[in-house]
């Protein structure tokens, strides 16, 4: 139950937001405003909500704290993919795939260098059909049967594996895996785990890149309570907890801190499988982040980029437009970070700061005030990020007017149908009629996009929730969903 203080805070926010609304605002009919207020008041005590609904022409139909700043979580991806679409013609012309080349070592032996160029889809899976590391391994094996060192070179971007403000405990998870110009298999380590006999450890299979300390115990039943622990930059992964005998075999995924090293290690495995002898070490070449990677420090001078030598073989660049679908439908963090850095390299050195400069330029063109947004990363994992409902709606309105607007909208999850909205709004008026980007982070939930009302009108909306007590995020999501259904039914 919401306290009287919580109801007063919500009512005050409603009053302030309506007072501050744009001159052309048409306030929501009192019954609808009351209904929405009541539904949000059913949310977790202490939660903070922001909501703005407009027509495609910008007429404000309902607003609650539209100019308050919220942690947006993965609503950040809307902004990152929008600037990528705005720059996409240039990006398509300059995109390159992963390459491999041979270098002569000091002792006459040959070294192999694997060059990353920001490709998010490079794979070494047994089922790989395109963009396969195996193709590059074949090229090396056809040229030489003896190599010394294998080096993973990700200097296409400066070495910024995590954005400022990302919680350190997320690093070990697949959602916080390192960002690198040399990305393989989503920079995830796959662990397959199958329950054993009661009292015994489950069976564990992995690639061998990590040392797995299996301290999990098999117990009777159907529950799985497995915890993973790995210190940053460590290759020792400790698994603890329990798994029930009736649990189906599990596929667990964990983050990789040095993706370039992992990719080079995996190339070594593939070369050995092809009969190539590898005598040396697995090494890396990173490009350290320096002050000149910030465009403010360059003061208008072009960024200095490393030379790109000729390759023995290289893969074709995958479609960036197709990758946008995975980014927004699945809310894929790593691919979003790579998209931001690819935009940043087109404009400068490939740094997060260069990406932020492009963001500011494009958002200014879209008419968004700088106070309406702030981003420390591209995916939304950073707790430093902030947006307002008005900025989100302003972005969505601008996107709808762009020649690529419908293509971008097609990358969004569809309510009750796919992506991160697959299980939401089922059986309601909005099933199949709401297209939106979701967001989920500690004490933060967001959903922003387009919806079609009962009368057939298409509206733009942004609903943001922050500051929920632990364990109540699902409750906040539910009240927001009910509020949006009520809006669609009334309008």
C-alpha atoms as one frame of an Amber mdcrd trajectory, in Angstrom:
protein
   0.000   0.000   0.000   1.283   3.496  -0.872   1.666   5.881   2.059   0.030
   9.282   2.178   3.486  10.821   1.705   3.960   8.780  -1.474   0.554   9.890
  -2.775   1.345  13.524  -1.963   4.702  13.280  -3.782   3.055  11.802  -6.848
   0.270  14.386  -6.827   2.846  17.168  -6.429   4.850  15.820  -9.350   1.703
  15.722 -11.449   0.844  19.299 -10.542   4.340  20.628 -11.185   4.691  18.814
 -14.496   1.360  20.068 -15.789   2.220  23.623 -14.755   5.561  23.433 -16.574
   4.159  21.863 -19.727   4.637  23.438 -23.139   2.199  26.198 -24.170   0.452
  23.927 -26.690  -0.154  21.288 -24.016  -3.653  19.832 -23.884  -3.945  18.378
 -20.366  -5.319  14.899 -20.044  -9.021  14.707 -19.225  -9.441  14.693 -15.470
 -10.819  11.114 -15.321  -7.815   9.747 -17.249  -5.340  11.743 -15.205  -6.940
  10.438 -12.038  -6.887   6.860 -13.341  -3.206   7.030 -14.268  -2.335   8.667
 -10.947  -4.155   5.932  -9.064  -2.439   3.146 -10.995   1.033   4.572 -10.455
   0.246   5.142  -6.783  -0.115   1.353  -6.526   3.597   1.079  -7.255   6.277
   0.434  -4.627   6.427   3.037  -1.859   9.177   5.575  -2.478   9.302   4.982
  -6.230   9.606   7.910  -8.609   7.700   7.915 -11.905   7.909  10.077 -15.013
   5.448   9.817 -17.894   4.849  11.822 -21.037   2.396  11.012 -23.828   2.060
  13.098 -26.982   0.603  12.893 -30.448   2.906  12.500 -33.431   2.501  16.261
 -33.930   3.787  17.021 -30.447   0.535  17.790 -28.632   0.962  16.819 -24.991
  -1.865  14.577 -23.820  -0.583  13.545 -20.393   2.502  14.420 -18.385   3.930
  13.441 -15.032   7.313  14.886 -14.065   8.342  15.187 -17.748  11.481  17.171
 -16.991  12.795  15.187 -14.052  15.969  13.224 -14.773  15.906   9.439 -14.485
  18.432   6.623 -14.858  17.254   5.246 -18.228  18.922   1.805 -18.218  18.628
   0.376 -21.749  16.485   3.245 -22.986  19.984   4.593 -23.627  20.086   2.273
 -26.644  17.404   4.359 -28.361  19.793   7.289 -28.457  22.820   5.239 -29.508
  21.031   3.481 -32.368  19.463   6.777 -33.477  22.839   8.449 -33.935  24.080
   5.334 -35.718  21.153   5.492 -38.140  21.835   9.186 -38.669  25.446   8.327
 -39.592  24.759   4.958 -41.238  25.468   5.921 -44.873  29.006   6.889 -43.884
  29.393   3.861 -41.656  28.378   1.446 -44.385  30.999   2.855 -46.747  33.812
   2.641 -44.202  32.923  -0.610 -42.448  35.570  -3.335 -42.507  35.644  -6.904
 -41.263  38.128  -8.764 -39.087  41.492  -9.475 -40.708  44.556 -11.623 -40.151
  48.162 -11.144 -41.262  51.596 -12.669 -40.769  54.607 -10.882 -39.332  58.229
 -12.018 -39.523  59.632 -12.597 -36.038  63.170 -11.748 -34.921  64.154 -15.427
 -34.932  62.832 -16.005 -38.429  59.628 -17.575 -37.233  56.235 -16.224 -38.281
  53.866 -14.459 -35.913  50.111 -14.275 -36.550  48.241 -11.030 -35.848  44.448
 -11.010 -35.665  43.062  -7.511 -36.316  39.681  -6.470 -34.923  37.667  -3.745
 -36.615  34.636  -3.501 -34.402  32.784  -6.484 -35.862  30.124  -7.556 -33.349
  29.248 -10.813 -35.109  32.559 -12.666 -35.497  31.983 -16.289 -34.492  33.975
 -19.453 -33.902  30.978 -21.687 -33.244  30.735 -25.090 -34.862  27.558 -23.936
 -36.597  29.104 -20.725 -38.002  28.165 -20.069 -41.641  29.370 -16.495 -42.239
  31.780 -14.142 -40.448  33.707 -17.128 -39.108  37.088 -17.134 -37.391  37.594
 -20.544 -39.016  37.899 -18.793 -42.387  40.884 -16.813 -41.137  42.401 -19.917
 -39.544  42.127 -21.680 -42.914  43.992 -18.805 -44.594  46.850 -18.997 -42.089
  47.035 -22.802 -42.274  47.252 -22.622 -46.071  50.227 -20.248 -45.814  52.329
 -21.774 -43.023  52.480 -24.843 -40.799  54.558 -23.242 -38.044  53.893 -20.034
 -36.153  55.367 -18.449 -33.068  53.218 -15.870 -31.231  49.551 -15.196 -31.890
  48.535 -11.608 -31.158  45.055 -10.169 -30.783  45.115  -6.552 -31.976  42.133
  -4.433 -30.948  43.820  -1.045 -31.448  41.137  -0.021 -33.942  39.446   1.487
 -30.873  41.224   2.880 -27.804  41.211   0.517 -24.851  37.981   1.408 -23.010
  36.464  -1.908 -22.081  33.842  -0.510 -19.724  32.039   2.800 -19.594  32.294
   4.999 -16.487  29.637   4.254 -13.905  29.138   0.555 -14.640  28.942  -1.478
 -11.430  32.082  -3.589 -11.009  30.028  -6.647  -9.997  28.482  -6.692 -13.485
  31.868  -7.316 -15.110  31.742 -11.057 -14.549  28.301 -11.346 -16.164  27.602
 -11.626 -19.871  25.851  -8.241 -19.642  29.041  -6.502 -18.528  31.581  -8.260
 -20.735  34.478  -6.175 -22.029  34.106  -4.035 -25.151  36.839  -4.466 -27.736
  37.399  -3.908 -31.436  38.281  -7.618 -31.510  35.061  -9.313 -30.420  34.435
 -13.051 -30.728  31.335 -15.053 -29.815  29.828 -12.010 -28.066  32.831 -12.028
 -25.704  31.069 -14.645 -23.607  32.471 -17.774 -22.047  29.952 -20.627 -22.291
  29.758 -23.170 -19.476  27.530 -26.224 -19.836  26.439 -27.737 -16.536  24.483
 -30.955 -15.952  23.259 -32.187 -12.527  24.981 -35.250 -11.075  23.901 -37.640
  -8.361  22.606 -36.202  -5.084  25.579 -34.995  -3.055  27.955 -34.980  -6.030
  29.223 -32.087  -8.116  27.451 -31.520 -11.431  29.278 -32.128 -14.678  30.850
 -29.012 -16.179  32.096 -28.429 -19.743  33.831 -25.266 -20.973  36.365 -24.198
 -23.583  39.382 -24.277 -21.266  40.011 -20.518 -21.436  38.893 -20.136 -17.819
  39.831 -22.352 -14.899  36.499 -23.503 -13.491  36.352 -24.125  -9.749  33.214
 -26.241  -9.519  31.895 -26.056  -5.955  28.256 -26.640  -6.879  26.446 -29.508
  -5.146  23.653 -31.562  -6.687  20.551 -31.812  -4.491  17.125 -33.359  -4.902
  14.442 -31.298  -6.618  13.882 -28.866  -9.465  15.568 -25.696  -8.162  18.810
 -24.150  -9.415  20.704 -21.712  -7.192  24.123 -21.255  -8.775  26.303 -18.254
  -8.022  29.386 -17.244 -10.007  32.358 -15.293  -8.723  35.391 -14.030 -10.633
  37.693 -11.159  -9.788  38.304  -8.583 -12.554  41.082  -9.660 -14.956  41.161
 -13.121 -13.402  40.665 -16.285 -15.451  39.500 -18.309 -12.448  35.710 -18.687
 -12.350  34.281 -20.080  -9.120  30.814 -21.667  -9.219  28.996 -22.279  -5.940
  25.485 -23.173  -4.821  23.160 -26.045  -5.633  21.393 -27.570  -8.621  18.462
 -29.992  -8.469  18.632 -33.461  -9.974  15.516 -32.685 -12.016  16.977 -29.534
 -13.576  17.626 -29.813 -17.313  21.238 -29.270 -18.438  22.132 -25.579 -18.186
  24.024 -23.261 -20.523  25.635 -20.492 -18.476  27.385 -17.456 -19.972  29.995
 -15.217 -18.364  31.891 -12.089 -19.370  35.451 -11.908 -20.719  37.648  -9.034
 -19.550  40.233  -9.076 -22.366  38.348 -10.023 -25.537  41.404  -9.565 -27.779
  43.364 -12.105 -25.751  40.478 -14.557 -25.833  40.087 -14.213 -29.613  43.810
 -14.819 -30.152  43.667 -17.842 -27.814  40.731 -19.260 -29.751  42.552 -18.721
 -33.063  45.433 -20.730 -31.630  43.062 -23.593 -30.842  41.715 -23.513 -34.395
  45.213 -23.457 -35.900  46.309 -26.473 -33.869  43.193 -28.313 -35.007  44.381
 -27.662 -38.581  47.819 -29.112 -37.936  49.625 -25.813 -37.449  52.311 -25.873
 -34.781  52.170 -22.921 -32.356  55.425 -22.435 -30.431  54.940 -19.027 -28.846
  52.597 -17.092 -26.597  49.160 -15.544 -26.828  49.682 -11.787 -26.814  47.661
  -8.592 -27.228  48.041  -5.133 -28.709  45.865  -2.500 -27.100  45.791   1.222
 -27.875  45.889   3.015 -24.509  43.367   5.781 -24.003  45.140   9.149 -24.077
  43.995  12.785 -23.663  43.908  13.233 -27.463  41.079  10.681 -27.610  38.823
  13.404 -26.199  37.721  15.803 -28.967  37.728  18.692 -26.491  41.466  18.225
 -26.069  42.063  17.927 -29.821  40.400  21.306 -30.334  39.307  20.599 -33.899
  42.365  18.711 -35.079  41.790  15.254 -36.587  42.352  12.195 -34.445  45.518
  10.199 -35.076  44.641   6.611 -35.971  46.988   3.621 -36.208  48.080   2.534
 -39.671  46.331  -0.503 -41.132  48.762  -2.844 -42.891  47.720  -5.196 -45.663
  46.015  -8.385 -44.525  46.629 -11.967 -45.529  42.851 -12.457 -45.399  39.885
 -10.493 -44.135  36.206 -11.127 -43.666  33.485  -8.980 -45.238  31.876  -6.518
 -42.875  28.454  -7.622 -41.615  25.372  -5.458 -42.067  25.206  -2.778 -39.408
  21.495  -2.247 -40.130  20.733  -5.900 -39.358  22.697  -5.633 -36.129  20.425
  -2.764 -35.050  17.560  -5.252 -34.800  19.461  -7.439 -32.363  20.547  -4.431
 -30.346  17.047  -3.113 -29.730  14.986  -6.319 -29.779  17.335  -8.230 -27.450
  18.819  -5.188 -25.697  22.318  -6.460 -26.519  24.781  -4.380 -24.488  28.065
  -5.307 -26.152  26.785  -4.724 -29.678  25.469  -1.308 -28.652  28.827  -0.311
 -27.200  30.517  -1.392 -30.418  28.002   0.640 -32.432  28.764   3.734 -30.352
  32.494   3.277 -30.848  32.072   2.690 -34.563  30.212   5.995 -34.839  32.946
   7.545 -32.695  35.711   6.265 -34.966  33.986   7.771 -37.985  34.081  11.114
 -36.180  37.383  10.759 -34.340  39.427   8.121 -32.549  36.696   5.657 -31.590
  36.566   6.740 -27.951  33.508   7.085 -25.771  34.205  10.832 -25.671  34.069
  10.995 -29.470  30.781   9.101 -29.331  29.429  11.583 -26.805  30.400  14.435
 -29.116  28.435  12.855 -31.971  25.527  12.301 -29.592  25.498  15.974 -28.642
  25.652  17.050 -32.292  22.787  14.820 -33.408  20.610  15.533 -30.374  21.087
  19.263 -30.960  19.890  18.743 -34.522  16.903  16.866 -33.083  16.070  19.846
 -30.865  16.830  18.211 -27.516  18.280  20.425 -24.775  21.525  19.216 -23.240
  19.844  19.167 -19.834  17.491  16.425 -21.044  20.112  13.709 -21.344  23.575
  12.612 -20.240  25.329   9.395 -21.208  28.538   7.805 -19.954  28.159   4.734
 -22.175  26.156   3.523 -25.152  24.188   0.622 -23.704  22.707   1.893 -20.442
  24.787  -0.123 -17.962  26.167   3.070 -16.433  24.462   4.482 -13.355  25.693
   7.919 -14.469  23.252   8.063 -17.403  20.211  10.333 -17.198  17.280  11.225
 -19.454  13.975  13.024 -19.004  10.663  11.722 -20.362  10.499  14.864 -22.505
  13.902  14.141 -24.057  12.889  10.542 -24.821   9.643  11.654 -26.463  11.490
  14.403 -28.318  13.927  11.840 -29.697  11.113   9.503 -30.762   9.270  12.365
 -32.428  12.402  13.372 -34.349  13.079   9.786 -35.389   9.526   9.482 -36.765
  10.285  12.387 -39.126  13.525  10.912 -40.488  13.669   8.961 -43.780  14.964
   5.984 -41.774  12.346   6.404 -39.042  10.205   3.400 -39.981  13.280   1.188
 -40.352  14.397   2.206 -36.866  10.920   1.583 -35.448  11.109  -1.897 -36.949
  14.026  -2.690 -34.631  11.905  -2.172 -31.517  10.348  -5.004 -29.507   6.623
  -5.533 -30.109   4.327  -5.899 -27.106   3.377  -9.509 -26.457   5.211 -10.673
 -29.583   9.003 -10.526 -29.444  12.167  -9.242 -27.866  12.125  -7.853 -24.357
   8.357  -7.187 -24.624   7.434 -10.740 -25.551   5.797 -11.507 -22.214   4.318
  -8.063 -21.531   0.887  -6.669 -22.492  -0.404 -10.097 -23.520  -4.195 -10.200
 -23.731  -4.478  -6.405 -23.542  -5.415  -3.781 -26.078  -1.712  -3.065 -26.595
  -0.646  -6.567 -27.604   0.906  -6.147 -31.043   0.199  -2.396 -30.921   3.023
  -1.069 -28.766   6.557  -0.758 -30.164   9.049   0.280 -27.536  12.536   0.046
 -26.088  12.661  -1.294 -22.579  15.220  -0.711 -19.857  16.172  -2.580 -16.708
  18.881  -1.782 -14.154  19.083  -1.708 -10.375  16.031   0.252  -9.158  15.370
   1.481 -12.692  12.746   0.467 -15.245  11.957   2.219 -18.522   9.776   1.769
 -21.575   9.525   4.332 -24.379   8.184   4.163 -27.913   4.978   4.254 -29.929
   1.520   2.848 -29.232  -1.805   2.665 -31.040  -4.917   3.545 -29.043  -8.397
   2.070 -29.187  -9.452   4.887 -31.528  -6.559   4.135 -33.885  -4.342   7.081
 -32.966  -0.576   6.597 -32.869   0.977   8.203 -29.813   4.525   8.671 -28.570
   5.255   7.902 -24.931   8.008   7.536 -22.380   7.467   5.955 -18.967  10.387
   5.922 -16.515  10.546   4.537 -12.988  13.416   4.930 -10.521  14.225   4.425
  -6.846  12.199   1.265  -6.274  13.039  -0.652  -3.093  14.883  -3.943  -3.557
  12.727  -6.702  -4.938   9.924  -4.434  -6.191  11.047  -3.729  -9.754   8.456
  -6.126 -11.200   5.728  -4.335  -9.287   6.811  -0.993 -10.742   6.812  -2.484
 -14.247   3.301  -3.850 -13.737   1.790  -0.525 -12.661   3.405   1.275 -15.583
   1.997  -1.320 -17.984  -1.481  -0.943 -16.503  -1.220   2.843 -16.807  -0.279
   2.591 -20.490  -3.172   0.232 -21.198  -5.535   2.669 -19.489  -4.203   5.499
 -21.666  -4.643   3.448 -24.838  -8.197   2.494 -23.871  -9.163   6.094 -23.109
  -7.565   7.830 -26.091
